[in-house]
Amino acid sequence: MHTIADLLTLFSESPKAACEATLAALPALLDAAPDVLRSGEGAELVEKIIAESRSDGVGADAVELILERGAAVPSLGSLVSMLSCRDDAQRLRIVRQALARGATPADLAGDKTALAVAAAFAGPEVVQTLAAVASEETRLSALFAALGSNRSNAPKNAELLLDALSDIDRPGEKGLSALHAVALHGSPALLERALARSAEPSRPSTSPYKFVCENCVPADGGFVPHLMLPVGFTALDMVEQAAGIYATLHAAYGKKGGFAPDRAKRLAELEGCLGLLEARGAKHGEPRREGLPAWVSEIDGLLAALGEASGVGAPRVLRAASAVGTTGIGPWTYFSTTLDILGDRMARGPLAERVKSTWLGAVLLGEHRTLKKPRPKGFPKEAQQPLKSGPTLAQRGEAFLVLWMPQPGKAQFVAIAPDKVEVLADDVGTFLRREIAALGVDVDAIARTEAGKMRGPADGPSLQPRILRASYDAPPAADALNRVGGLPIGVTAESWPRREGKPMHHVLTLDLREHPILRPEGKRALAFFVSSPREHEAYAPGNDHVAVLLLGEAELAAGEPAFPADLEGPRLAAGTLCFENGAHLSKKQLLATSHAAWMPTWLQTGDEESLWAAKPGDFVLQFGEDLVPGLSFGDLGVMYVFSKTAWFQCH
């Protein structure tokens, strides 16, 4: 007779055969020892069955038998999310058995509850069974999951969950109510169902909410925009901003490409929901935001003045501005994203004639969304770098308006023509004031802020990649954070990483204020170590040949330590880590250049999902021999450093 140990061994060799063998062996095994599955080995076996179950239902049959015999059930979230059943009828039987054994709809599968997973993927009968015994908060979170799913069962599941909620106006843990969720993510038909039960259609949200504008990219793809809807927004406010940005970007990107049909459908749903809320008499709220950069008040003042002069009105413009998150962006992105929400409204009406004669007028009309970057050839030498690295905002005749950052923390608006280059302004505030005044709008009374300049990676996050260079002419100063090789900073004899008792070698330390996006709370720098510069075995995520340390201000204040007396092998040369703007580099060029970014550029492709599943943490940087020539990278390889681990890929 098979034992559990036999079956576990079989799973390690052939999961497919193991599922069939387990199903065949279990009846006799359970007859002989009814409690055998209650051991640690039993729990491990059930987990393997779930993970390796197949679409023909063999694994599910085994789990069903185990539950019938009264064995303790693993997380219901795992059963719902991972177990491959023959059909929903079998899934429903297993769910009912699990509930009878003490499982709950709030059991987690990762960060989602069992009910949320079922709402996104399972049939209505399973959802209805779980919703009947779920808490109000679990039902609400599952409603969000159903609204975010594209499975055929999801709309019916959303209806069931909406009907199961006792109060659709009460905000949940996410700060949004069921009415908010349905208005923002659902169909007009579902919103009508919700409004019929709503007693407070103008109830505000209680937490900020990130709204991802899915499919709002050109046909060839790109960065997906998002809105950060503030505390105090009502359903009317939320849908107004979402419908606005979808309308603007759908008009800009057109009807071609794979994203267009879904984008058009979502736009129609948002506009339909907006009409229903307005017909019901829903009111606008009072958005509340905290921790805003100093420049927001100046840009808001300029936007409000422009809104009044254009006839759009300051309240509408400021509602749009309040939906733009300020983390990781500067004043120009804040201003232009507000325009994305408003479309070309401010270029019509009283300002319609004047917009044709100003640079800002072209931006108000939305030219920057479809304007192609001109080739640098044929333009003056001093125009080459701005044209390569800066976004092109407008065109007037043969001249182009380009925004670029000659250095971190400084932005220039440059008019580039074949015969000359003219710097129009060195910061966003100056440019906007001059251009808005040219439209006939008085902006003298709007207070200026010293922080009203475009921020660069040196003093705030930015999505642009940062090229990494190493200067080995002189070692870094004792208090410098950015360094390669040599001694680390902020690491003591006690905290110096070791492998098998031996100290590891410092490779680099990065001041996270220089990173394009990463800002871990309470952490200022990242230090990276390897077991041996030439003989490390950092082949995969989670290996023990690397160490990644996140250091806070208190740790960094300790300064440089001494080298451990037992550090073996040659030390990496000490140098200073330097940075350049990498916005102009193509994906191929980035792969050949050491850089910090918000996402890796993989040398080997096709295995990305399994790499992310290894939970490496947030991506930090990637580098090669151009940065640290004394480190082994295999055959022309690239080292990928995340916040929890690091490994290299090679040819």
N, C-alpha and C positions, 0 to 999 in steps of 0.2 A: 504494500500500500504506500502511496506517495505521502511524504510529510510536507509540511510548509517549507522546510529548508530545501527539499527537492524542487518544489515549484518555484521558489525564489531563484534557485540556480538555473532552472530552465528559462525563466524570464530574462536572465542576463545573457543567455545565448540566443534565444529565439522567441521574442514576445508573441508572435503570431501563434506558434505551436503551443506556447505556454498558456494562452487564453483557452484554447481547446482542451488542453490537458487538465487545467484547473477545473473547468466545468465538469469533466469526466471524473476527476478524483474527489471533488468536494463532498458528494453525498456520503461516501464511505468514510471519509475523514471526519465529517461532522457526526456521523452515527457513532463512531468509535470514541471521539472526544468532543462533546458538544461545545466546550468552552475554548477549544484550541485557537479560535480566531481572536480571542480577547487578549492574547499576548502581544508583545511588541512585534514579533514576526508576523502575526496575523494582521496587524494594522499596516505593516509594510506591504504585505501581499495585496490587501485591498487597494492600497494606493497604486500599486503597479497595475492591477487589473483595470482600474479607472483610467490611468494614464495611457495604457496600451490597448484599450478596448477598440474594436473595429466596427465598421459600419454595418456588418452583418449581425451585430447584436450579441455575439458570443460572450464578450466581456460583460455586457449588461445582464445576460442570463445568469452569469456567475454571481454578480452583485445582488441580483434579485433573489437568488437562492440563499445567499448569505443573510440577507435581511429577513427572509421568511423563517430562517432558523433562529432568529432573535439576536444576532450578533450586533454589537455596537456599530453605529454608522459613522463614517468620517464626515467631514463638513458637507452639508447639503449644497453649498456653493460649488464645491468640487464636483459633486455628482451631476449637477445641472449643467455646469460649464464644460466638463471634460468627457463625461460618459457618452459613448456613441451607442445610441439605442436604435432598434429596428424602426420604430415609429413613435409618435407622441403618446400612443396608448401605453406602450411599455414604459416610457418616461414618466407618465402619470402614475402608473402602478408603483414605480420605484420611489417617486416623490411622496406618495401617500404612506408607503412603508417607512420611509425615513422620518416623516413627521410623527408617525406612531412610535418611533424609537427615540423621540426627543429632539430631533433636528428642528430648526426654526428657519423661517424665510429670511431672517437677518444674518444667517451664516454667511461668511465671506468666501469669495473666490478672488484672491488678489485684493483689490480695493472696492469690489462691487459685491452687493448682497446676492444671495441666491435668487431672490425675486427680481432684482434688476437684470441679472443674466437671463432669467427666463423671459422677462419682458422683451428683451432684445432678440432672443433667438428661438424660444419655445412656442408651442401652440397655446391658444387661448384657454384650453382646459387646465393646463398646468398653471398658467398665470392666475386663473380664477381660484384654483385650489389653494395656492400660496397666499394670494391677496386676502382670502377669507380669514386667515389666522395671523396676518401681518399687522404691525403697528402702523399708525398714520404716517410716521416719518419714513418707514421702509416702503410704504406704498408710493409716497411722493418721489423718493429717489428712483424707484422703478419706473415711474411715469417719465422722468427725464430720459431713462435708458430706452424706453419704447419710442419716444419721440426722436431719439437720435439714431435709431436703427432703420436700415433700408430693407429689412426682411419683409416678406409678404404678410406675415402675421402681425407685424408691429402696429399698424393702425388699429386693428381690433383690440390688441392688448392695451393700447393707450386708452381706448374707450372704456374697457373694463376697469382699469386702474383709476381713471377719472371718476367713474361711477362709484367706486369703492371708497373714495375719500369723503370724509364727513364735512370738512371745511376746505373749500377750494380757494379761499381768500387768504388763509393763514400762511405766511412765509415759513419755510422749513429751514433746515440747517444751512442750505446754500444761500439763504436770504431771499429766495424767490418762492412764490406760491404756485399752486397748480395753474391758476389763471395766467400768471406771468409766463410759466413754462409753455402752456398751450398757445398763447398769443405769439410767443417768440419762435417756437419750434414746430407748431402744429398747423393743421389745415383750417380754413375758415369754417368748415362743417364742425370740426371738433371744438373750435372756439365758440360757435353758437351754442353748442351743448353746455360749455362751461359758463357762458354768460347767463344762460337760463337759470343757473343755480347760484350765481354770484350776488352777494349782498353788498360788496364793496369793490366795484370794478376799478376804483382809483386808489386802492391801497398800495402804498409804496413798498419797495424792496428794503431789506434790512442789512444786506451785505453787497459788496461789489461783485459783479458777475462778468466773467470773460465770455464774450460771444464770438465764436470763430466763424468767419464769413466763408464758408465752404464753397468751392468752385468759383470763387471770385478772383481768378487768375487768367492770364491769356491762354490761347490754345496750346502754346508750347510749355505751359507751366510757369511756376514762379512762387514767391513767398506769399503764403495765404494770410491776408489781413485779418485783424480782429478788432473788436470794440471792447472797451472796459466800461461796462454800464455801472454807474455809481450808485451808492446808497441813496434812496429817495426817489428813484425813478419809478414811475407807474408803468403798467403794461402799455399804455399809449405811448409813453416816452420811448420805451425799449423798441417797440415795433416801428416807430417813426424813424429812429436812427438806422435800424437794420434795413428797412425798406429803402431808405435813402442811399445807403452805400451800395446795396445790390443794384438799384436802378442806375446809378452812376457808372459802375463798373461793367454792367451788362451792356450799356450803351457804348462804352469805350471798347470793349473786347469783342462785341459782335456776336453773331449767331453761329459762327463756325467753330469747330473743335469739339472734343469730347465733353468739355465742361459746360458748354452752352445750354444744352437741354435741361440739365439739372438746375443750372443757375436761373434759367427762365421760369421753371416750375416754382422754385423757392421764392423768386420775386413776386410771382402772381399770388402765391399764398400769403406773403407778407403784406402786399397791398390789399388783399381781400380782408385780412385780419385788421389792418389799420382802419378800413372803412367800417367794419363792424364795431370797433371800439369807439370811433367818432359818433356813429349813429346811436350808440348806447349812452352817449354823454360822458364817457370817461374823461377825467381831467389830467392835466400835466402835474407832475410833482415838483419838489424842490430838491434838486441833486445836491448831495453833500460829499465833498472830497477833502482829504487831508494829506499833508505831507507833500504838497505840490512845489515844484521848483519856483524860484523867485520870478522867473521870466513869464510864468503863466498869466499873471495879472496884466502885464503889458500887452501880450498877444491877445488876451481876451478883450482888452480895451480896444485894440485896433480892429478885431473882428466885429465887436459890437457896433463901432462907428461905421464900418463898412456895411454891416447888416441894415442899419437904420437908413443910410444913404441909398441903398439899393432897393429899399421897399420890402425886403424880406423880414426885417425886424430883428432887434437885438435878442429877444427871448428865444426865437427859433435858432438863431446862429449859436447862442451860448449853450443851448441844449445839445446841439451837435458837438460843440467843443468839449463839453463835459463827458461825452462818451469816448473820448480819445485818451487812452492810458498814457501817462507820461514816463513810465519806467522804460529806460533804454532808448529814448528819443530826445531830440532837441526841438527848438522852437519852430524850425521850418517844417519838420515832419508833423508836428502838432497842428500847424496852420494848414498844411496841404491835406492832411487827413480829414480835417473839418470840412474842407472843400469837397472831398470825396463823398461825404455824407450829404452835403447840400446840393451837389451837382453844379449846374451852371446858373442857379437861381440869381446869384448876386451880379451876374454879367448881363442880366436882362433889365428891363424897366428904366429908371432914371440914369443908370450908368451905361446903358447899351452903346451909346455913341462914343463915349470916351475910352471904353475898354479897348477899342481897336487901335489906339495910338500909344498904349503903354505895355511894358513887359508883363506887369501883373495882370493886365486885362487878358492876355493870352492864357495865363495860368487859370484865371477865373473861368475861362471858357473850356478849360480842360485839355488844352493841347498837349500838356506834358504827359498825359496818360498813353498817348499813341505815337508821340513824336519819336522818330528813330534817331539814335545818336549819329552825328556826322562823322565821317572818316577824318582822322587828323591830317591826312595828306592834303596839301594845298593851303594849310593854315600856318601862321607864324610859329616860330620855334617855341616861344613862350606859351603858346596855346596847346602844345602837345599833351602835357601832363593833365591839365584840367579836362581836356576832351576825353582822355582815356579813363580817368578815375571818377569824374564828377557826373551826376545826372544832368541831362539836358532838359531844361524846363520850358523853353519857348523858342520860336523862330520868327524873325521879322526880316523879310527879304533874304539876303545872304548871311545875315548875322544870327548867332545863337546865344541864348542865355544859359549859362552853365553855373551850377553850384558845386564848389569843390572845397576841400579842406587842405590847404597847403601844409598845415601842421595841426596836431590835436588841439581842440578847443578854439579853433579859428575857422570861420567860414567866409568865403568870398563869393560874391555874385559877379560873374565876369561875362561881359558881352564880347563875343569872339566873332570877328569877320575875317575874310581872306586877307585884308590889308592892315588890320590892327586888332589889338587886344585892349579892352578897357575894363578896369576894375570899378564896378558900380558901387559896391559897398563891402565893408569888412565884417559885417554882422547882419543878422536877420532883422533886428529891430530897425536899423538905419535904412535897409532896403525897403521894408514894408512901409515905413513912414513916408519915404520919398514917393513911392509908387502910389500909395493911397491918396496922398496929397495931390498927385497929378490927376487923379480921378475927380478932383474937386471936393474931397472930404477933409474937413478940419480935424487934425489929430494933435494939435498943439497942447490941448488940455490933458492928454493921456500921459500918465506918469511913466518915466523911463526907469528901466532897471539895469543895474550894472551886469547882471547875469543874463541879459538878453542876447547872448551870442550862441551860435551853434556850438553844441558841446561835442567834443571828440572823445575817443576812448580813454584819454588821460584823466578826464574828470566826469565821466558818465558812460553808461553802456551804449553800444552802437552795434548794429548787426553786421557792419562791414568787417571782413577778416583783417587780422593784424599780422603782417609778415614779421618773422622773427629772425634777427641777425645776431651774431656773436662777435664782439670785439675782443681779441686776445692780445691787443697791444699793451694793455695794463690790467691788472686784476681789479675787481670792483672795490669800491670804498667799503670800509668795515660795516657801515650802516646801510649799504645799498641792498635793496631787496632783489632786484633783477640781476641774476647771475647764472653762469653755467660753470660746471666743474668746480674744482677747488673745494672750499669750505661752504657749508650751508649757513643759514642764519636762522636764529630762533629755535635751534635744535640743541639740546643739552646732551651730556654724556649718557644720561638716563633715558632720554627719548630718542637717541640716535637709533635708527632701524637696524635690526640684525636678522640674519638668516642662519639657522642652525648654529646660533651662538656667535657668529662672526659679523662684524660691522659691515654695512653695505656702503656703496660709493655714491656720493652726491652727484647727480647729473645736472639738475637745474632747479632754480627757484623763480617763480613768476609772481609779481605783484598783481593781484587780481583786479586792481583798478585799471590795469592795462588790457584786461580781457574784453572782447566785444560784448559779452552779455552776462557772464557768470558772476554772481554776487552772493555767495553763501552767507547767510546771516551769522554775524560774529566772526567771520574769517576774512583775513586780509591777503594771504599769500598761499601758494601751493608749492611744496617741495617734492621732488621726484628722485628716488634712489634705485639703484640696481645692485644685484648681488656681486657682480663682477663686470667691468666694462667690456671685456672681450669674451667671457665664457658664460654669460647669463643665459637662461633658458626661458625667456619671456615669450613663449609661443602662443599663448591663449589667455583670455580673460581669467582672472582669479588665480594666476600663477603666483608662487611664493618667491620668485626671483626679483620682484619689484616691490616698492613701498611708495605710497602716495600719502603725503601728510598735508592737511589743511591747517594753517597756522593763524592764530589770532594776534591782536596787537600786543597782548601781554607776553606771549611767547616770543614774538619778534624783538621785543625790547631787551631780551637777554643777549642779543648780538651774536657774534661768531663764537663757536666753541673751538676747542683744539681738536686735531685729528685723533681718533682713538689709537692707542699704542699698538693694538692688534689688527689694524687695518692692513689687509694683504693686497699685493699686486700694485701695478702702477696707478697713480691717481690721474683723473681727468684734468686737463689743463684748465686753469681758472680764467674766466673772461666775464665781460659785462654783456647782459642781454639787452638788445636794442630793438626798436619797433619802427615799422613803416606801415602806411596805409596800403591795404591790399585790395581795395575796391575795384581796381581796374583789371585784376587777374581773372583769366578764364578758369574753368574747372581743371583743365589739363595743366595750366600753369601753377595753380594752387597745389596740385598733387606733387609737383616737382619742387615746391618751396615750403620750408618750415613755416608754420603759421598757427595762430590761435583763431578759433572760429566757433560758431554756434552749432555746427554739425561737421562730422569728419568727411573727408574726401577719400574714399577707400581705394587702396591699391588693388585689392582683390574684391570682386563683386560677386553677388549671388548668395552670400551666407550672412547677410546683414541681420536678418531676423534672429538667428541663433546667437549672434554676437550681442545684440541688445538684450536678449533674454537672459544673458549671463549677469545682468544687473551691474554693469560697470560703473554706474553713476552718471553724472553729467559730463559731457565731452568738454575737454579743456584745450588741448593742442595736439598737433602732430609735427614730427620733425625727423630729419634725416641726417646724413653725414655732413651736409652743408652747415649744420648748426653745431653738432658735437662730433668731430671727426674721430675721436678716440673710442667711440662706442660701436659695438657690433650690431649691425642691422641685417645680417644675412646677406642675400644677394640683392644689393641695391634696394634695401627695404625701407620701411617707414614705421616709426614708433608712434603709437596712438596712446595718449595719456588721458584718462578719465579721472573723475574725482575719487574713485574707489580702487581702480586698478589700471594697468597698462600692459600692452603687448605690441609685438611688431608683426607686420606682414612683409613678405619679400617675393621676388619673382621666382 
